Amino acid sequence: MVDVKHPFFSLPTAADRRDRWSWHLGRILGIPTRIHASFALVLVWIGISTWSAAHSSVAVALGLGFALAVFACVLLHEFGHALVARRFGIETRRITLLPIGGVAELEREPSDPRAELWIAVAGPAVNLGIAATLALVGFALGSFASGGLLALVLSGLVWANLMLGLFNLVPAFPMDGGRVLRALASKRVGPVRATQIAAKLGRYLAVGFGVWGLFGGQPVLVLVAAFVWFAAGRELKRVRNRPAPPAGNRVIYVWRG
Ligand SMILES: [Zn+2]
């Protein structure tokens, strides 16, 4: 049955196009979806590094195709959050793909810990589901045993989705795992204390990510660490100043990762 309210795809509206620093893909299931312009730098970097390693245009095309497939999986992760949020009556203003991952901007914060738990779990669950499906396809086709290009692409995508699913479940608030922790803890100690526990743990883990990223040569991890550090700090400040936000407040609620 066609959902008239949210068709699978529609063109971006003039309001969606207001941000000139993004490519507007259109509205997918009613949600404006865009790719930030800085994403082009990632593609250029992948193109240059693949060319300098392999000196082959086929390798460059494969590298870019693989990167786009991984980012499509990140997009599906964000839609996991957005569609479960919709089930709880929370719409998503837009989804943006950035070089460090995706962002779903929910129109309000889930006031019920149960909603936060399911919205948080949905993103990583999408990636773990994709990993399991592609692994089954690979085994069914016998491609893993025979090796070759298909096996390389499939195993690469299985690995990437496992990493996306498991990394986002690390309990570093405001990453998904941190939100799961907060939702579970708030049943026992209330939302304010649960936010403090999750945000403080997020900050400790951010330091760990930062050190790992710096010494392991992973610049993206350093960016994620900075994001987690500042976002956890902002959330700590918020609960200190305004312990009980009015239910259904209409601030845009940024759901990263
Ligand atoms: Zn997520």
Residues whose N, C-alpha, C, O or C-beta is under 5 A from the ligand:
A	BS01	ZN	G123 N168 D176 R256 G257
